[in-house]
Amino acid sequence: MLRVAVVGSGPSGVYTADALTRQESVPDVAVDVLDRLPCPYGLVRYGVAPDHEKIKSLQGSLRKVLEDPRVRFLGNVGVGPAPLTPERLLGLYHAVVYCVGAATDRRLGVPGEELPGSYSATRFVSWYSAHPDEPPDGFALRARSAVVIGVGNVAVDVARVLARRADELRRTDVPEPALRALADSRVTDIHMVGRRGPSQAKFTTKELRELGALADTDVIVREDELALDPAYADPSGLPTAARRNVEVLRSWAAQPPRGRPRRLHVRFFLRPTAFLADEAGRVRAVRFTRTGPDGRGGVSDTGGGEEIAAGLVLRSVGYQGVPLPGLPFDPEGAVVPNDAGRVLRDGTPSPGEYVAGWIKRGPTGVIGTNRPCAKETATALIADAPGLLTRELSADPLAGLRAAGIRTVAWQGWLAIEAAEAQWGRSLDRGTVKIPDWEGLLTAAGHASAPPAEGPA
Ligand code: NAP
């Protein structure tokens, strides 16, 4: 039997398990899907915004894969630092596929970006998604004005959650402390700011349009910030997605504000250059330099600029892969060097080691992009199977994990967490409500132990 460990139970990990069990060249295959957290689904559980119920419902199809008799979910298993190093894991499985995503945020490299009150959007997302590494009371939302830096889909998510009425979020699985903080939020103005122009924004039109449907929020766009590059003076020459975004933004620019209690300002051509502190040392504003189209599809500084007051700043400039101890890492691309999913050590494929998802190709694409990516990796692994099967394994995987001092949360444990979250939700007269802390999750899973050693998997 070909024994494979998939490290990470987000979409790329689960799609890898799916591809390995669907192929027919090596019918006898057993896949353990390991996760540092006691809960499966990665960013579908801990990244997709709570009000995106349709995308969240993808959990149903991921679940089917994890319930396949040839697949076993093992949560609470940190891979990377000792005791469970990649080397040790490779002694337990013929092959290991790392699907650990991009666990941190990109830096801006601008003075003051770490001032109190300035956070990565990934932390804010983790907070409202009940990620157990993020303190449940981490955001108080006392500021009146918030700046979101970046115009990708994550920026749109965090701006929308800040702008949405808390009672609309009550029907989602958002954890109680976050729901209370959002209900008590004093934020009235949210400025989502792009360093380039509207035709270069990374958000998708569907996500952009949702902002216009927010009950209590006026979306404000300045006509003078909708300039197109002279190369695209006629918008019909733009790629379709960009053209649609520009159409939506132009329609908003033409519409006077309706006097709603919150305003979401979508701004362009402003490059952040400094974060400014108040006397208490907290962020009070972000300074921007004005940019303009450079005639070649990019932008250049045009002189001038402005300061936007903000007691809360969310930096939403993309995720970034982090090195996993014991695995090679390309710091430039922030990915594990690989050839079609085969991990390269010093330029040569390392027998039995593979990657899929964001740690393979970088943090881009929608959830579905992970399916062909995972399939490519699984195809490489299966092609290598005859050689992999000749490797002697040191122990039965579960015994090996136990010997490493790891107490796994198996599928039954996860089902117990799900049941506890449903029960808690009922007691609050809500639907399922997520448990936001390690102790609560492990207790619900039937463990009464501390979280595992820090590790990105
Ligand atoms: P992203 O799409 O790469 O957007 C990053 C944004 O940050 C861009 O506007 C980028 O501007 C800006 N940025 C980067 N460096 C900057 C700097 N130094 N100063 C100022 N701005 C800077 O990343 P993301 O929003 O984190 O999304 C990651 C992936 O997840 C994407 O593929 C996204 O579509 C996906 N996602 C999808 C959904 C959904 O489908 N609903 C939801 C969330 C995330 P430039 O373009 O100028 O670099």
Boltz pocket constraint, residues with backbone or C-beta under 6 A from the ligand:
constraints:
  - pocket:
      binder: B
      contacts: [[A, 47], [A, 107], [A, 108], [A, 149], [A, 150], [A, 151], [A, 152], [A, 153], [A, 154], [A, 155], [A, 157], [A, 193], [A, 194], [A, 195], [A, 196], [A, 200], [A, 201], [A, 202], [A, 203], [A, 207], [A, 270], [A, 271], [A, 272], [A, 316], [A, 317], [A, 318], [A, 319], [A, 363], [A, 364], [A, 365], [A, 366]]
      max_distance: 6.0
